Amino acid sequence: MQEIIITGASRGFGRHVAIQLAGPGRHLHLINRSKPDATASEIRDRGGDVSTWSIDLTLTERLEDSFLPVLDSVKSRNPEAIGLINNAGTIEPVGPLGKYETSGYRKHLELNYVAPALLTHLFVKHFQQLPITKRILFVGSGASRRPIHGWSHYCSSKAAIDMLAKTVALEQDAQEYPFETAVFNPGRIETDMQEALRDKSKEDFPLVDDFVASATDGRNLPPEQVAEKMVRIFLSDTFPHGEIVGR
Ligand SMILES: NC(=O)c1ccc[n+]([C@@H]2O[C@H](COP(=O)([O-])OP(=O)(O)OC[C@H]3O[C@@H](n4cnc5c(N)ncnc54)[C@H](OP(=O)(O)O)[C@@H]3O)[C@@H](O)[C@H]2O)c1
């Protein structure tokens, strides 16, 4: 059995990634705050196995306790391959640093950086000695490479993800049974996140008109189309270890 953990699979991009990964011989572990019943039933319809875990990934002080049962569940099936897809993320709060509540920025950093960093740490710690295929894929963003007005925490947390993935890749090269790690940058995908961006004021987000335009001029791709590409990369014999790849 292949055991794959994916965060943020209740809706948006992660939901389509989970559905397209589903199939016989594959057990998916979905981590979200809500119960992703619709995603889970589509996975079963495709002949896959699924477990759902209600975890608020912003509560990182408790993350080790809440993630251990997921790791134990993966281990209990004697997997022939394992994977972790760090997908859950947020763009909020959008607006210049200094403007909104501290708690909003803190939650942003917990979800976009602290949680994936700790989940990755625990996954590696638990399974380093398993002599099987082991992959970790982070969902990144082109925003990691250029500053965007109103996105201070998003650009910087995604830049941190790029560097985390590259550093872990370097460390894993020295291991007897290494994990492979990479970042996938999906580009603009038509999800709730894009919808929220279109509602922002120009003061908070001067690029808002461009994001309104990209909803209809073909630049925002449907999540299922981009998910297909990412799933192909995730399952490929030539996983892009240590790389940041785009759609
Ligand atoms: N949309 C784009 O154009 C775009 C572009 C580049 C990169 N990305 C990246 O792609 C990834 C997915 O984005 P998306 O557009 O699909 O976002 P989305 O539609 O807002 O979906 C976010 C997912 O994350 C989960 N989530 C949110 N807060 C959570 C929390 N505190 N704990 C656990 N799960 C949580 C949500 O489930 P619950 O609400 O049930 O918890 C949901 O399944 C993100 O990393 C994003 O940065 C998106």
The ligand as a MOL file (V3000), in Angstrom:
LIG
                    3D

  0  0  0     0  0            999 V3000
M  V30 BEGIN CTAB
M  V30 COUNTS 48 52 0 0 0
M  V30 BEGIN ATOM
M  V30 1 N -4.9830 29.6840 -5.6780 0
M  V30 2 C -3.8800 30.1370 -6.2610 0
M  V30 3 O -3.9180 30.9030 -7.2440 0
M  V30 4 C -2.5270 29.6990 -5.7350 0
M  V30 5 C -1.3780 30.1490 -6.4210 0
M  V30 6 C -0.1270 29.7510 -5.9610 0
M  V30 7 C -0.0330 28.9170 -4.8510 0
M  V30 8 N -1.1560 28.5080 -4.2010 0 CHG=1
M  V30 9 C -1.0010 27.6330 -3.0360 0
M  V30 10 O -1.7830 26.4650 -3.2210 0
M  V30 11 C -2.1670 25.9330 -1.9500 0
M  V30 12 C -3.6690 25.6610 -1.9330 0
M  V30 13 O -4.3340 26.8990 -2.1370 0
M  V30 14 P -5.8880 26.9940 -2.5430 0
M  V30 15 O -5.9860 28.1220 -3.4860 0
M  V30 16 O -6.4140 25.6440 -2.8940 0 CHG=-1
M  V30 17 O -6.4830 27.4690 -1.1310 0
M  V30 18 P -7.9850 27.3550 -0.5820 0
M  V30 19 O -8.9450 27.1670 -1.6930 0
M  V30 20 O -8.1420 28.5280 0.3130 0
M  V30 21 O -7.9560 25.9940 0.2720 0
M  V30 22 C -7.1790 25.9300 1.4390 0
M  V30 23 C -7.1980 24.5240 2.0220 0
M  V30 24 O -6.3920 24.5700 3.2170 0
M  V30 25 C -7.1580 24.1090 4.3250 0
M  V30 26 N -6.8550 24.9120 5.5220 0
M  V30 27 C -6.9770 26.2590 5.6610 0
M  V30 28 N -6.6700 26.6430 6.9090 0
M  V30 29 C -6.3310 25.4980 7.5820 0
M  V30 30 C -5.9330 25.2270 8.9220 0
M  V30 31 N -5.8230 26.2100 9.8310 0
M  V30 32 N -5.6830 23.9480 9.2840 0
M  V30 33 C -5.8250 22.9410 8.3790 0
M  V30 34 N -6.1870 23.1400 7.0870 0
M  V30 35 C -6.4460 24.4010 6.7000 0
M  V30 36 C -8.6150 24.3210 3.9310 0
M  V30 37 O -9.4590 23.3900 4.5900 0
M  V30 38 P -10.3630 23.7700 5.8800 0
M  V30 39 O -10.9090 25.1380 5.6570 0
M  V30 40 O -11.3620 22.6870 5.9160 0
M  V30 41 O -9.4310 23.6920 7.0380 0
M  V30 42 C -8.5740 24.0550 2.4250 0
M  V30 43 O -8.7090 22.6690 2.1780 0
M  V30 44 C -1.7100 26.9590 -0.9010 0
M  V30 45 O -0.4880 26.5530 -0.3410 0
M  V30 46 C -1.5130 28.2320 -1.7370 0
M  V30 47 O -0.5850 29.1050 -1.1500 0
M  V30 48 C -2.4000 28.8840 -4.6140 0
M  V30 END ATOM
M  V30 BEGIN BOND
M  V30 1 1 1 2
M  V30 2 2 2 3
M  V30 3 1 2 4
M  V30 4 1 4 5
M  V30 5 2 4 48
M  V30 6 2 5 6
M  V30 7 1 6 7
M  V30 8 2 7 8
M  V30 9 1 8 9
M  V30 10 1 8 48
M  V30 11 1 9 10
M  V30 12 1 9 46
M  V30 13 1 10 11
M  V30 14 1 11 12
M  V30 15 1 11 44
M  V30 16 1 12 13
M  V30 17 1 13 14
M  V30 18 2 14 15
M  V30 19 1 14 16
M  V30 20 1 14 17
M  V30 21 1 17 18
M  V30 22 2 18 19
M  V30 23 1 18 20
M  V30 24 1 18 21
M  V30 25 1 21 22
M  V30 26 1 22 23
M  V30 27 1 23 24
M  V30 28 1 23 42
M  V30 29 1 24 25
M  V30 30 1 25 26
M  V30 31 1 25 36
M  V30 32 1 26 27
M  V30 33 1 26 35
M  V30 34 2 27 28
M  V30 35 1 28 29
M  V30 36 1 29 30
M  V30 37 2 29 35
M  V30 38 1 30 31
M  V30 39 2 30 32
M  V30 40 1 32 33
M  V30 41 2 33 34
M  V30 42 1 34 35
M  V30 43 1 36 37
M  V30 44 1 36 42
M  V30 45 1 37 38
M  V30 46 2 38 39
M  V30 47 1 38 40
M  V30 48 1 38 41
M  V30 49 1 42 43
M  V30 50 1 44 45
M  V30 51 1 44 46
M  V30 52 1 46 47
M  V30 END BOND
M  V30 END CTAB
M  END
